[in-house]
Amino acid sequence: MILECPSCKTRYTIPDDAIGINGRAVRCAKCGHSWHQWPPGQEPPIVAKAPEPEAAAPPPEPEPAPPADDYDYGGYDEPIPSRRNPAKRWTIIAAVIGLLLLAGAAALQFVGLDKIRGQLGFGAGGGSTVSLLLEVPRKPERRTLASGNELFALTGRVVNPTRERQSVPDIQAELQDSEGRVVYNWVITPPMRTLAPGAAAEFNAAEVDVPKGARELKLSFVGSRS
């Protein structure tokens, strides 16, 4: 059955047997108004009004209304639509982004970073020369010329150990003294600017007026981080 609060008109749906044959006192869960509810189809008894005597007696004090019971009908109220939870939505979005990042990392590991960079035209290492090797198979030649100048000559080669074509930058040559200080340096132009997979290119270089205190040769690629 459906109850309606006489005060605020809030409606409640309750079981048919919750009222009983004699009715019961109920209380609105919303506004707190109390009233006696009769079962469906049963009207409250009508008490005949006695004729008033000539000397009107003071009306009797009304009996206090029976206390409302603790039966809570709020649970039978119409359902309230739940609100959206923004925290839950952002949690789902963060989880999806994390799965996408993991999938991208797995794809890079499976395909190979060098291959992807080679297809984009950057070469291995995104333009870095880490994948290329510099080798000096023979000891550099040093001798004093008839003019008294110091000659330093070397032969080396650039090796591409990867399976992708690589760009070859300029080569930085440095001569250091016994304490590791650079006392002379120059740039060597490679014999070719690209190397096929597994290929190598030999280069020669010679410098005059090299300081006699130079002891150690160090070669690197221009712009290399290593």
C-alpha positions as a printed Julia matrix, in Angstrom:
226×3 Matrix{Float64}:
   0.0    0.0     0.0
   1.0    3.66   -0.39
   1.07   6.14    2.49
   1.02   9.9     2.01
   2.11  12.33    4.72
  -0.75  14.84    5.34
   1.86  17.52    6.1
   4.52  17.37    3.38
   2.78  14.99    0.92
   5.78  12.64    0.82
   4.68   9.2    -0.38
   5.92   5.84    0.93
   5.35   2.29   -0.31
   4.96  -0.22    2.54
   3.78  -3.87    2.86
   0.01  -4.32    3.06
   0.22  -6.06    6.46
   2.37  -3.36    8.08
  -0.64  -1.34    9.38
  -2.86  -4.03   10.94
  -6.64  -4.2    11.16
  -6.88  -1.48   13.81
  -4.37   0.87   12.18
  -1.31   2.29   13.87
   0.51   5.52   14.56
   3.15   6.38   11.99
   5.67   9.16   11.54
   6.98  10.8     8.36
  10.71  10.17    7.94
  11.08  13.47    6.07
   9.23  16.11    8.12
   8.6   14.2    11.39
   4.78  14.62   11.28
   2.86  11.85   13.12
  -0.68  10.56   12.44
  -2.86   7.46   12.92
  -3.05   5.45    9.74
  -6.06   3.19    9.14
  -5.89   0.1     6.89
  -7.17   0.45    3.31
 -10.97   0.54    3.04
 -11.54   1.17    6.73
 -12.64   4.64    7.76
 -12.07   5.97   11.29
 -15.14   5.52   13.61
 -17.51   8.47   13.76
 -18.45   9.43   17.32
 -21.83  11.16   17.7
 -21.59  14.54   19.27
 -23.55  14.83   22.53
 -25.88  17.82   22.87
 -24.32  20.66   24.72
 -25.89  21.47   28.09
 -27.18  24.93   28.71
 -24.3   25.68   30.99
 -21.44  24.8    28.76
 -18.89  22.85   30.66
 -15.26  23.34   29.83
 -14.21  20.85   27.15
 -12.2   17.92   28.4
  -8.53  18.0    27.67
  -7.7   15.87   24.67
  -5.93  12.64   25.34
  -2.33  12.67   24.22
  -1.78  11.05   20.87
  -0.16   7.61   21.02
   3.56   7.88   20.5
   4.72   7.15   17.04
   6.55   3.89   16.71
  10.06   3.55   15.37
   8.94   1.89   12.16
  10.98   3.59    9.5
   9.25   3.77    6.14
  12.04   5.67    4.55
  13.43   2.41    3.14
  10.34   2.07    0.94
  10.68   5.51   -0.58
  11.21   5.89   -4.29
  14.85   5.2    -5.25
  17.13   8.2    -5.71
  19.39   8.0    -8.79
  23.04   7.6    -7.8
  25.46  10.39   -8.58
  28.41   9.9   -10.88
  31.74   9.32   -9.16
  34.44  11.45  -10.89
  37.25   9.77   -8.9
  36.25   6.37  -10.25
  36.15   7.74  -13.82
  39.68   9.2   -13.56
  40.94   5.94  -12.08
  39.63   4.06  -15.12
  41.22   6.61  -17.49
  44.61   6.3   -15.72
  44.43   2.5   -15.94
  43.73   2.66  -19.7
  46.68   5.05  -20.26
  48.96   2.75  -18.25
  47.94  -0.24  -20.39
  48.64   1.74  -23.58
  52.12   2.72  -22.34
  52.92  -0.9   -21.45
  51.75  -2.04  -24.88
  53.94   0.6   -26.58
  57.0   -0.45  -24.58
  56.4   -4.1   -25.45
  56.07  -3.2   -29.14
  59.38  -1.3   -29.1
  61.13  -4.23  -27.45
  59.67  -6.69  -29.94
  60.33  -4.7   -33.13
  63.62  -3.11  -32.07
  64.34   0.56  -31.44
  67.13   0.71  -34.01
  64.85  -0.63  -36.73
  62.12   1.9   -35.97
  64.61   4.8   -35.99
  66.09   3.55  -39.23
  62.63   3.52  -40.85
  62.1    7.1   -39.68
  65.38   8.17  -41.28
  67.25   8.91  -38.06
  69.6    5.96  -38.1
  70.46   3.89  -35.05
  70.37   5.75  -31.76
  68.31   8.64  -33.13
  71.35  10.3   -34.79
  73.76   9.21  -32.04
  77.03   7.56  -33.09
  77.03   4.97  -30.32
  76.33   2.17  -32.81
  79.43   2.99  -34.9
  82.89   1.84  -33.89
  86.27   3.5   -34.32
  89.31   1.26  -34.64
  93.04   1.99  -34.95
  94.62  -1.34  -36.01
  98.18   0.02  -36.14
 100.16   2.24  -33.82
 100.26   5.85  -35.07
 103.52   6.97  -36.66
 105.53   9.8   -35.1
 108.74  11.24  -36.53
 110.66  14.48  -36.78
 110.86  15.95  -40.25
 113.98  17.54  -41.77
 112.42  20.9   -41.04
 112.36  20.01  -37.35
 108.57  19.75  -37.2
 106.9   16.83  -35.41
 104.75  14.62  -37.73
 101.86  12.54  -36.37
 100.19  10.12  -38.81
  97.54   7.46  -38.15
  95.36   4.98  -40.01
  91.98   3.91  -38.66
  88.58   2.71  -39.77
  84.89   3.24  -39.01
  82.83   0.08  -38.54
  79.05  -0.31  -38.7
  78.2   -3.43  -36.63
  74.42  -2.97  -36.92
  71.95  -4.31  -39.45
  70.87  -0.83  -40.57
  72.53   1.8   -42.73
  74.21   4.42  -40.55
  75.21   8.06  -41.05
  78.9    8.78  -40.38
  79.7   12.14  -38.7
  83.09  13.83  -38.48
  85.74  12.29  -36.24
  87.25  14.24  -33.33
  90.94  13.45  -32.66
  92.61  14.53  -29.4
  96.16  14.14  -28.13
  96.62  14.13  -24.36
  99.7   14.43  -22.19
 100.68  12.08  -19.39
  98.24  13.8   -17.01
  95.23  13.43  -19.35
  95.15  17.06  -20.5
  94.33  17.77  -24.14
  97.38  19.37  -25.79
  96.3   19.08  -29.44
  93.07  18.29  -31.32
  91.7   18.33  -34.86
  88.74  17.06  -36.91
  89.04  14.19  -39.42
  86.57  14.03  -42.32
  85.4   10.43  -42.89
  85.92   8.88  -46.34
  82.12   8.38  -46.73
  79.04   9.78  -45.04
  77.0    6.56  -44.83
  77.9    2.95  -44.1
  75.93  -0.12  -45.15
  75.08  -2.76  -42.52
  78.25  -4.56  -41.39
  80.48  -2.37  -43.6
  83.72  -0.56  -42.65
  85.6    2.43  -44.12
  89.31   3.19  -43.65
  90.61   6.71  -43.08
  94.07   8.32  -42.87
  95.13  11.47  -41.07
  98.4   13.34  -40.54
  99.25  16.46  -38.57
 102.42  18.56  -38.36
 103.65  20.62  -35.39
 102.19  18.16  -32.88
 103.49  18.94  -29.35
 106.21  16.56  -28.23
 104.48  16.11  -24.87
 101.49  14.36  -26.52
 101.32  10.78  -25.31
  97.84   9.34  -25.84
  95.43   9.45  -28.79
  91.68   9.61  -28.24
  89.14   9.35  -31.09
  85.41  10.07  -30.93
  82.61  11.2   -33.18
  81.65  14.87  -33.26
  78.45  15.27  -31.26
  78.78  11.87  -29.61
  77.76  11.66  -25.96
  80.24   8.9   -25.24
